[in-house]
Amino acid sequence: MKFARLFFLLEIVLIVNSMAATGRSRNNYYKPIIDTIIKLDSIRDKKLLKINQSNAKNSSKSVKSKADTAKKDKQGLESELKFSDDDSTIVDKVHNILYLYGHARVKYQDVEMDADFIRVDQKKHLIFASGSIDPVTHRYIGRPLTKQGKDKPVESDSLLFDYNTKKGKIYNPASQQDGNYISGGQVKKLNETEAAYRNVLFSTCEKPFPETDFGIVITKGIGEKNRIISGPAYLEIEGVPLPLAIPFGFFPKPDSRTSGVILPTFGEDQKLGFYIRDLGYYIALNDYVDLTTQGTLYSKGSYDLNTSARYLSRYLYSGSLSLSYGSHNYGLEGDPPAKDFNITWSHTKNSNASPGSTFSASVNAGTSSYYQNNPASTNYNLQSLTQNNLSSSISYSKQWLGTPFNLNISLAHSQDLTAKTVTLDLPTVSFNMSTLSPFDSKDRVGEQKWYQKITVGYSLQATNHINAVPEDELFKGSTLFKRMQNGLEHQIPIGFNQTFLKYFQFSASANYTEWWYFQTIREQYDRNSLIDPDVPVIDTVGGFKRAGSYNVSAGFSTKVYGMATFKKGKLQAIRTVITPSVSFAYRPDFSDPSFGYYKTIVSNAIIPYPVTSTMYSIFQNGVYGGPSSGRSAGLNLSLDNSIEAKVRPKSTDTSQTPKHIKILDGLTISTFYNFAADSFKLSQIAFSGHTAILHQKVNISFSGNLNPYITILNDSISSGSIVKYPHMIDKYTWQNGKFPTLTTFSLSMSGSLNSSSFAPKPATPPIGNTLQNMNPQQAQKLAMINSDPGAYIDFNVPWNITFNYSFSYSNLITSTNTTNTVMISGDVTLTRGWKVQYSTNYDLKARQLGSATSFSIYRDLHCWDLSFQWLPFGYYKSYNVTLRVKSTILQDLKLSKKSDYTSSSYFAQ
């Protein structure tokens, strides 16, 4: 009897101290969650624990047990009561009570409970669980962790639970449910689906009380399966109560997505007036599809609407669709508003859903002025506001397994926002056969014969093409019939490769191309034209026409190796590899009248009008072009060179392995000499090269062209003034002792460096989640990042910098043009929660910063996110300060202060 009273006293002490702790002012309670929340008396409670255990051991039998079971009996147990521990189990047979110590576990029906100490009163069907004080750290450890059915686990300081009625009391609970966190206070479980709350903290922060940064204190409330019905509640930030309270409320506690209102933001635009922005409604249609509709209304009559849907079928496909429309009055009062629309669609199919076939879509189309007139739709993203084109692609591909055939069907869209034109491919079909060796056998034994090395391939391309149609004419019925071009292209490549004399690689190829068109063109001069009689009139003629073209080539290539060694110094050797190649290529003149592909028009053959003739191709407006004119028979000359250095290892290097450094990855010089040409037989000499420095972190590329012919300047009179113009003569520059003229040159340098660039790379981990096998939660996070990339900040990288330098030069003989710019972007993590981002470009020639300059500061406030974005230059000069909750269910709870781009006049110039 004394033993039972002592343990009952211990239970009362734990519960009373828990209630006292939860009733304290939250303002004076900041101990971490790993510290004691139930503040036990350091002397009295230790004595009780010691006395209780010693008395219990004297009055009953102590048994070392890992697992045991109490079977059904007449006392009311409906199923087996399973229990185990890591320390000891004490059995009070008189009162039918079990005492479990050290990582104890109890399971009854669908209830599982883990704690450092568990007392099971099988007579009263009561379970009491609590933690214990670590004798070394003096911290409260082994808190009870309870799980019932499919509910989320609940951690607490202590609890008293009736495992028959499923009722009980929980002190300082901590539980999570789809972004909602409940911690602190007391919970009285009424039944399996309802509970009474007292002084609990409802929050979106995963840190339980008292470390929660933001939350709502519910003084009294009832928790149901999917919601909490609250009495008086008030807001609390960083443990400080705020004078923001409500007499009652409803808080979501969903186990699935729930529909609801999206709260708007308020502000003022200098051009459009006061606004209510992004007021909307979220509809959770089911577990696979949801719909979000938002709108913005301005006081001066402008508005915009947006509807977006997301869909997901696990292991099959996922995607999102968004439709936007805006009407804005940026002009004078009474002017018609600028009306814009935009549609985006993204669809990804799981490659494992149907092996051998894929389907994907990436659509971004709309009016050319949409992003300029709707900067808030992209959160003033500078890249979106300054983009010059939009593009879309929808494609389906099919691979027949075990065969060399594959099919691809695609729809494509390209939109020039500056010229306000649209180009469409509706659709493009590609059917291909991979190259095969028709004279080789699968069962061949031994080396290939020369004829078995011949390869043959085939490809078919077909399309319907509309090129550069003005936006306002795109949806007119006549556009599809008059502007659409269509055609088919067949290609059959034949190849052969063979090594001769060990060091020479011989290759030969023959290519045949055939075009099928359903319309061609005819040209003629109209002397009665009032516009310009010297410009031919082009007519489109219907009817099927075909054209064929072929070319053959053959050549040799080899490799020449050179090595220079050094006996002293750090440099051990320099190695160069030179790859010369020479090939002969032939193509007939398909403008010959015998082919019928070209026609000649004469301006007028009657005196006194001058007679002029022009040759044109009837396929020149075809989507795939047509046979080329002019006979070509000549040599292709090419020389490729790579240089590599070998550096001696340092004395501290235990492996003593020389280090190889690439000085030049490739320097290529090429030209073509046409024997069949009447003059200017040698083409311009092209050169290009690339390399990488700083451990392959910085890439450098360059290219250019050299004109081998002499160019002189002649004078001409235009509008009463002398104008110089270049004239090239058929004579090489080296004949006059001069180097060929540099006509174009470009140099680019780019790289991306961060704190891990110079650190050893860890072993590549096994492939995990990909776009095809990600779970719904990962897909949702990815969709959020794609919709607002600026909202995702990686604080794990201390610093990162990306740069791109470009230089270009063009020589027009009469003048030269150059550009010289550098672009820099990156970020720096000042502390664990502070991140600074920057992006700018600088024109070295004009010595000024470009308009694409932005500066951002991010502060990670754990459950909150603070961001500051500043665009100091250009038309979109603005700033934006946003404080928002990170939680997905409260992502629209934010405080913003911004100066829209139309307010740039208020900035100092």
Helices and strands as residue ranges (DSSP letters): H 2-23, G 26-28, H 44-59, E 62-63, E 68-70, E 81-84, E 88-92, E 97-108, E 111-121, E 126-130, E 132-133, E 140-141, E 145-148, E 154-155, E 158-162, E 167-171, E 174-177, E 180-183, E 186-189, E 195-203, E 214-223, E 227-230, E 233-237, E 240-246, E 249-252, E 260-262, E 265-269, E 273-284, E 289-298, E 303-313, E 317-328, E 338-349, E 357-366, H 370-373, G 375-378, H 382-385, E 389-399, E 405-416, E 421-436, G 450-453, E 455-470, G 471-473, H 477-482, E 484-500, E 504-524, E 537-557, E 560-565, E 571-587, E 598-602, E 613-617, E 632-647, E 659-674, E 685-693, E 698-707, E 709-718, E 721-732, G 733-736, E 741-754, H 776-787, G 789-791, E 799-811, E 816-829, E 834-843, E 848-849, E 854-861, E 864-871, E 878-885, E 894-899, G 901-906
